């Protein structure tokens, strides 16, 4: 089941890719990717989502490459 939810109180965008159980997570800047035991991505969290999305879209409009921190 794929779902996208936004948590306004913590400004986080949650993108669920599957219903598998989460075994571990890796964090890189504003992104946290949760993986299953078989190393498949299950959930992606984007922290400070408004800032992340606005800067990403702004870069796309300006035709710049988006670099993650």
N, C-alpha and C positions, 0 to 999 in steps of 0.2 A: 504494500500500500504506500503510495507516494503522497505526501501532504506537505503543505507549506503553511507555517503559522508564524505570526508576529507577536512577540511579547512586549507590549508597550511599557510595562513597568520597569523592565530591565533593558529595553531597546535592543532586543535580540531577534534575529530571523532564524527560524528552525526549519530545516528542510529534511524531512524524513524520506529516506530512499528505500527502506525495506523494514519488515517487521522482525528481522533477526535480533537476537539478544546482543546487546553491546558488551564487548569484552574489554576493550581499551580505547583510549583516545589520544590523539596527537594534536598539539596546539601550535599554530604558527601565526603570530600577530593576532589579528581580529578573528581568525578562523579556528574552530575546533572541529576536527573530523573524528567521529566515533566509528569504530570498526568492530565487526563480528570476530569470533574466534578464527574464522577462516580468511581473515584479512580483507573482507568486503566492507566498503563504506555503508554505514547504516543511517547515520544522522550527521548533518552538517549544521553547525551553529555559527552564525555571523554576529559577533559582538559589535556594539556601537553601529548597528545596522544602518541607521539613517545616514551617518557620516560615510560609511563604507559605500553604500549604494549611490549616494550623491556624487562622491568623488569618482566612482567607477563610471557612472553615466556621463559625467562631465568630461572625463578623459575620452570616452567613446565619441562624444560629440566633437571634441577637438581633434579626434583621430590620433590620440596618443596611446602608447602602450601602458597598460596598468601594471604597476609593480607592487607586489605585496610586501609589507614591511618585514 
